[in-house]
Amino acid sequence: MDEGWSASTTDVFRPNPDLDLPGLIAYGKERNVQIVLWLTWLAVEKDMDRLFATLEEWGIPGVKIDFMDRSDQWMVNYYERVAREAAKHHLFVDFHGSFKPAGLEYKYPNVLSYEGVRGMEQMGGCYPDNSLYLPFMRNAVGPMDYTPGAMISMQPNVYRSERPNAASIGTRAYQLALFVVFESGLQMLADNPTLYYRNEDCTRFITQVPVTWDETVALEAKAGEYVIVAKRKGDKWFIGGMTNNGKKEREFTIKLDFLNKDRSYQMISFEDGINAGRQAMDYRCKSSQVKAGEQLTIKMVRNGGFAAVIE
């Protein structure tokens, strides 16, 4: 839950009186859903141990801490103090408004992600031309809280957006591919819940994508221009592909050699629709049977993408 769950951003020991937080926590628990709470770094700093003990008592599994916005020595040490104290109280941490990771998550595995990126929160300031560098640079050094999942998509030359109707640059298939290509220990559906109900097939795909992987295969890649990867969790494979604004359309032929040769698979794929180069929300969802050794043709329009689950 974002800002608004507490009495104020500085009074975080009392829930907002207009919100039944204990009731929501209990309701979620009955459905195996837990509630993560957003906090400013200063509110955490003021009484860290008591706050984390209180959240543990409430049944909160983790926190999203925001607005650090600097990386001097004091603040870097603050990150470690937060990670250490949160671990004592069985809380995970997602650092938003943060600098890029430097390995703290290896010492404290309860640190799941960091922002430290020009992500979807920037709306019209978040271009595929920039994001196509992130798998090779920012995400290479650690998890990345990019906050993908926009259901209103536009091409940059026609981009218009204001909250609450926030929109992204790039196609719908591009948005789905972000969940596969980018890695973060904590992912989110960043858009309005109403839109996820309206786009059930996309929502079903997003909610299947794991946040940890057993195997990753790079299929096609050129920094800043395009990337296609296949990732496995258990017996299930996911493919994610994305491209920049550099060409009207790109076409790739990939071999499905990474699949088990002893069986056939069903693939549900999302690809750019015939008009996606103009109307970015145009996409096609297809179901097909595939086997190891077969070839798959992937076409992506400008700022486009491809996403699939194979099982």
C-alpha positions in Angstrom: 0.0 0.0 0.0 1.4 3.4 -1.1 1.2 6.7 0.8 -2.1 7.2 2.6 -2.2 4.0 4.7 -0.9 5.7 7.8 -2.2 8.7 9.8 0.5 10.7 8.0 3.9 10.0 6.3 5.6 10.8 9.7 3.1 9.1 12.0 3.4 5.5 10.8 2.5 3.7 14.0 -1.2 4.6 13.5 -3.1 3.5 10.4 -5.3 6.0 8.6 -8.6 6.1 10.6 -10.5 6.0 7.3 -8.8 2.7 6.4 -9.3 -0.6 8.2 -5.8 -1.8 7.9 -6.1 -4.7 10.4 -9.2 -5.8 8.5 -7.4 -5.7 5.2 -4.5 -7.7 6.6 -6.9 -10.4 7.9 -8.9 -10.4 4.7 -5.7 -10.9 2.7 -4.4 -13.6 5.0 -7.6 -15.7 4.4 -6.7 -15.6 0.6 -3.0 -16.1 0.9 -2.3 -12.4 0.0 0.0 -10.2 2.1 0.2 -6.4 2.3 3.4 -4.5 1.8 3.7 -1.0 3.2 5.3 2.1 1.7 7.4 4.3 4.0 9.7 7.3 3.8 13.2 6.7 4.8 13.0 9.4 7.5 10.0 7.8 9.2 12.0 4.5 9.3 15.1 6.2 10.7 13.2 7.9 13.6 12.4 4.7 15.4 13.5 1.8 13.2 13.6 -1.1 15.7 10.2 -0.3 17.2 8.6 0.3 13.8 9.9 -3.0 12.4 8.8 -4.9 15.5 5.3 -3.3 15.1 5.0 -4.2 11.5 6.0 -7.8 12.2 3.4 -7.9 14.9 0.8 -6.6 12.4 1.7 -9.4 10.0 3.3 -7.2 7.4 5.9 -9.3 5.3 7.9 -6.4 3.9 8.4 -2.7 3.3 9.0 -0.4 0.4 11.2 2.5 1.6 11.4 5.7 -0.5 13.0 9.1 -1.1 16.6 8.4 0.0 17.7 10.1 -3.2 21.4 10.2 -2.3 24.4 7.9 -1.9 26.8 9.6 0.6 28.5 7.4 3.2 25.8 8.0 5.9 23.0 7.0 3.5 24.9 3.9 2.2 25.3 2.8 5.8 21.6 3.5 6.4 20.8 0.9 3.7 22.7 -1.7 5.6 21.2 -0.8 9.0 17.7 -1.1 7.4 18.5 -4.5 5.9 19.9 -5.8 9.1 17.1 -4.6 11.4 14.4 -5.7 8.9 15.9 -9.2 8.8 15.7 -9.4 12.6 11.9 -8.9 12.3 11.5 -11.2 9.2 10.7 -8.3 6.9 11.9 -8.0 3.3 13.0 -4.6 1.9 12.5 -2.9 -1.5 14.5 0.3 -1.7 12.7 2.9 -3.9 14.2 6.3 -4.6 17.5 4.6 -4.3 21.0 4.3 -5.9 21.8 1.3 -7.9 22.7 -1.9 -6.0 26.2 -2.7 -4.9 25.9 -6.2 -3.5 24.0 -5.7 -0.3 21.4 -8.2 -1.3 24.0 -11.0 -1.2 24.8 -10.2 2.5 21.1 -9.6 3.3 18.9 -11.7 1.0 15.8 -10.0 2.5 16.7 -7.0 0.2 14.6 -7.9 -2.8 15.0 -4.9 -5.1 16.1 -1.3 -5.7 14.8 1.4 -8.0 17.9 3.2 -9.1 16.5 3.4 -12.6 14.5 5.6 -14.9 11.5 3.4 -14.9 7.8 3.4 -15.6 7.1 5.9 -12.9 8.5 8.6 -15.3 5.7 7.8 -17.8 6.5 9.9 -20.9 10.1 10.2 -19.7 10.6 6.5 -19.9 11.6 5.5 -23.5 12.4 2.1 -25.0 15.4 3.8 -26.5 16.8 4.1 -23.0 15.3 1.0 -21.5 17.0 -1.2 -24.1 20.3 -0.5 -22.4 19.1 -1.6 -19.0 19.4 -5.4 -19.3 23.1 -4.9 -20.3 23.9 -2.2 -17.7 21.7 -1.4 -14.8 20.1 -4.9 -14.4 23.5 -6.5 -14.8 24.6 -5.2 -11.3 21.5 -6.3 -9.4 17.7 -6.4 -9.1 15.7 -3.4 -10.6 12.4 -2.1 -9.4 11.3 -0.7 -12.8 7.6 -1.0 -11.9 6.3 -2.3 -15.3 2.8 -3.3 -16.3 1.1 -0.3 -18.1 -2.1 -1.2 -19.9 -2.4 2.0 -21.8 0.3 2.1 -24.4 1.3 4.7 -27.0 4.0 5.4 -29.6 6.2 8.3 -28.7 5.1 10.6 -31.5 1.4 10.5 -30.3 2.1 10.3 -26.5 -0.4 12.1 -24.3 -1.0 11.1 -20.7 -2.1 12.5 -17.3 -2.9 10.6 -14.1 -5.2 8.8 -13.4 -5.0 7.7 -17.0 -1.2 7.1 -16.9 0.2 5.7 -20.1 3.5 4.1 -21.3 5.7 4.5 -24.4 6.0 1.2 -26.2 3.5 -1.5 -27.3 1.4 -3.8 -25.1 3.6 -6.8 -26.0 6.6 -4.7 -25.0 5.0 -4.1 -21.6 4.5 -7.9 -21.0 8.0 -8.6 -22.1 9.4 -6.3 -19.4 8.3 -8.8 -16.8 10.5 -11.5 -18.4 13.5 -9.5 -19.5 13.9 -7.4 -16.4 14.8 -9.0 -13.1 13.5 -7.9 -9.7 12.9 -9.9 -6.5 9.6 -8.0 -6.1 7.5 -7.2 -9.1 4.3 -5.2 -9.3 1.3 -4.5 -11.5 1.8 -0.8 -11.7 -1.5 0.3 -13.3 -5.1 0.7 -12.3 -6.7 -2.5 -11.1 -9.7 -1.8 -13.3 -7.5 -2.1 -16.4 -6.2 -5.5 -15.3 -9.7 -6.8 -15.0 -10.5 -5.5 -18.5 -7.3 -7.2 -19.9 -7.6 -10.6 -18.4 -5.3 -12.4 -20.8 -2.5 -10.0 -20.2 -3.1 -10.1 -16.4 -3.0 -13.9 -16.4 0.3 -13.9 -18.2 1.9 -11.2 -15.9 0.9 -13.0 -12.7 2.5 -16.3 -14.0 6.0 -14.7 -14.4 8.3 -15.8 -11.6 10.7 -13.4 -9.9 13.5 -16.0 -9.6 14.8 -18.3 -12.3 16.6 -21.6 -12.7 18.1 -21.0 -16.2 18.5 -18.1 -18.6 19.3 -18.3 -22.3 20.2 -15.2 -24.3 18.8 -15.7 -27.8 19.3 -12.4 -29.5 20.8 -9.1 -28.2 22.4 -5.9 -29.1 22.8 -3.3 -26.4 20.4 -0.4 -26.8 18.6 -1.9 -29.8 17.0 -5.3 -29.0 17.0 -8.2 -26.7 15.3 -11.6 -26.7 15.8 -14.1 -23.8 14.3 -17.4 -22.7 14.1 -18.1 -18.9 13.1 -21.3 -17.1 11.4 -21.9 -13.8 10.9 -25.6 -13.1 9.5 -27.1 -16.3 8.0 -23.8 -17.6 9.8 -21.5 -20.0 9.2 -17.8 -20.7 10.4 -15.8 -23.6 10.7 -12.0 -23.5 11.7 -9.7 -26.4 11.8 -6.0 -26.8 13.2 -3.4 -29.2 13.8 0.3 -29.5 12.5 3.0 -31.9 15.4 2.5 -34.4 13.5 0.5 -37.1 10.0 0.2 -38.3 10.1 -3.5 -37.7 12.6 -6.2 -36.8 12.3 -9.9 -37.5 14.2 -12.7 -35.7 14.2 -16.5 -36.1 15.1 -18.3 -33.0 15.7 -22.0 -32.4 13.8 -23.7 -29.5 16.8 -25.9 -28.7 16.5 -25.1 -25.0 13.3 -27.1 -24.7 13.2 -30.8 -23.6 13.5 -33.0 -26.6 11.3 -35.7 -25.1 8.0 -33.8 -25.2 5.9 -31.2 -26.9 4.7 -28.0 -25.3 1.9 -25.5 -25.5 2.9 -21.9 -26.1 0.8 -18.9 -25.3 2.3 -15.9 -27.0 1.7 -12.1 -27.1 3.0 -10.3 -30.2 2.7 -6.9 -31.7 -0.5 -6.5 -33.8 -0.6 -5.5 -37.4 -1.2 -1.8 -36.4 1.0 -1.7 -33.3 3.5 0.6 -35.0 0.8 3.3 -35.0 -1.7 2.1 -32.3 0.6 0.6 -29.6 -2.2 -1.2 -27.8 -2.8 -3.5 -30.8 -1.6 -7.0 -29.9 -2.3 -10.6 -30.8 -2.5 -13.5 -28.3 -2.0 -16.9 -29.8 -1.9 -20.5 -28.7 0.3 -23.1 -30.5 2.1 -26.4 -30.1 6.0 -26.3 -30.2 8.8 -28.8 -29.9 12.6 -28.7 -29.3 14.5 -28.0 -32.6 11.7 -26.0 -34.2 12.2 -22.4 -35.2 10.1 -19.5 -34.0 9.8 -16.3 -36.0 9.4 -13.2 -33.8 8.4 -9.8 -35.4 8.5 -6.7 -33.3 7.5 -3.2 -34.5 9.2 0.0 -33.3 9.2 0.2 -29.5 7.6 -3.3 -29.7 7.9 -6.6 -28.0 7.1 -10.3 -27.7 6.2 -12.4 -24.7 5.4 -16.1 -24.3 4.9 -18.8 -21.8 5.8 -22.4 -22.9 4.7 -25.3 -20.7 
